[in-house]
Amino acid sequence: MRLSFGFGTSTQEVEVPEKNLMGELHANPVPTGLTGEAEVRRALAEPIGSPRLGEIVKPGEKIAIVTSDITRPMPTYKVMPALLDELYAAGVRREDITLVFALGSHRHHTDEERRRLAGERAFSEIACVDCDPGDCVHMGVTKAGTPVDITRVVAEADRRICLGNIEYHYFAGYSGGAKAIMPGVSTRDAIQSNHSMMVRPEACAGALETNPLRMDIEEAGAICGIDFIVNVVLSEHKEILKAVAGDPVKAHRAGCAFLDTLYLKELPHGADIVLVSQGGAPKDMNLYQTQKALDNARHAVNQGGIIILIGSCKEGLGEHTFEEWMTKSPSPEAMIERIGRDFQLGGHKAAAIAMTLQKADVWLVSDMEPDFVRSIFLTPQPSAQAALDAAFQKLGKDATVLAMPYGGSTLPRIVG
């Protein structure tokens, strides 16, 4: 059977014998109504746990709209027209609205990237800026000790509207909701404090109320104050299937429940070989982002198996501390030992890769140099097909194969 995996702006094609293929994880078929911008307008008209946005904002108030950066597939440009119409109808002036890109620990955008993310209309009508982690306001501290230090343009706004897409997150449970605030527009120290809870077993994909890290995110959001959210769930092809709007927790939970009907995949047993991709650009621009698909694949692979990770990683590793851990650590075990005594943001993803390596080999199909890939404890492969052929040679011709073309979205759960 011929399978296709996103790889940057192209694809990797693989022929898998049908007798070996356990399955190809795609979205579950669910009934959908409106899609795209029409679905966003419906959600704005039917907020969850909240009045309509037009009843919350007042003329003369400063409005901060917080949205995702270029490393996320959030289609801000599809949401902004409906959102601006709602704000303008309530009497809010263009000059009082700022669209803030939540960088977290990621790099700044170019002007052209901001234009593309915001869309032509928003970019021409309102201020569109990156958050500035060097200019923050201290707003409080969570019960877990996380400082709520928020970029000034968001902290000093009269109203805060958070945008985001909802997908599984390997330690925050799900993306979206208050995650636009923490880590989105927070300081590196604040993010590090929150993310240090990732080592707890309850901090895992698909967990919410039992997840201490997600609870800390939402407490930070409450301290900062979120007036309204607009979150979307995307199809595998990045189209808006569902939008939720309103209360930052209640609307988010409704979006998460929809996501589960779409992307939670129950399996009777694990696979010997897992072929996994983030689905291509922009999600596989570096290893820091591509790691999300790897972590979901970890739930599906058998002990001693092979994960074939397919991702361009054309920008390399993607984050300074992550790069330092991956390139300077003497072994994967050293990274796991280090994260337990010296949590560092960026190092957390290196430790997560190391924990995956305790369960399975990771073979990487990427645009990075083979010698460099070997130096970070992964096995380079020239193509997905070559990798699968080599995996059969190592594990035998009867090895079972699972395909995860959108590995950052689909969450396998072994129920057998």
HUWO-V731821 format. One record per run of one state. SS is the DSSP state (H for helix, E for strand, C for the rest). FROM is the first residue (numbers start at 1). TO is the last residue. Records with the same first field share a line. If there is no record, write none. Layout:
SS: FROM-TO  FROM-TO
//
This chain:
C: 1-1  8-9  16-20  25-35  46-47  49-52  57-62  69-75  90-93  103-110  119-119  126-126  131-135  142-146  156-158  166-167  170-172  175-176  181-185  187-187  200-211  225-227  235-239  247-249  268-270  278-286  299-300  311-319  329-331  342-346  358-359  366-369  376-378  381-383  396-400  405-410  415-416
E: 2-7  10-15  21-24  48-48  63-68  97-102  127-130  136-141  147-151  159-165  168-169  173-174  186-186  228-234  240-246  264-267  271-277  301-310  360-365  379-380  401-404  411-414
H: 36-45  53-56  76-89  94-96  111-118  120-125  152-155  177-180  188-199  212-224  250-263  287-298  320-328  332-341  347-357  370-375  384-395
//
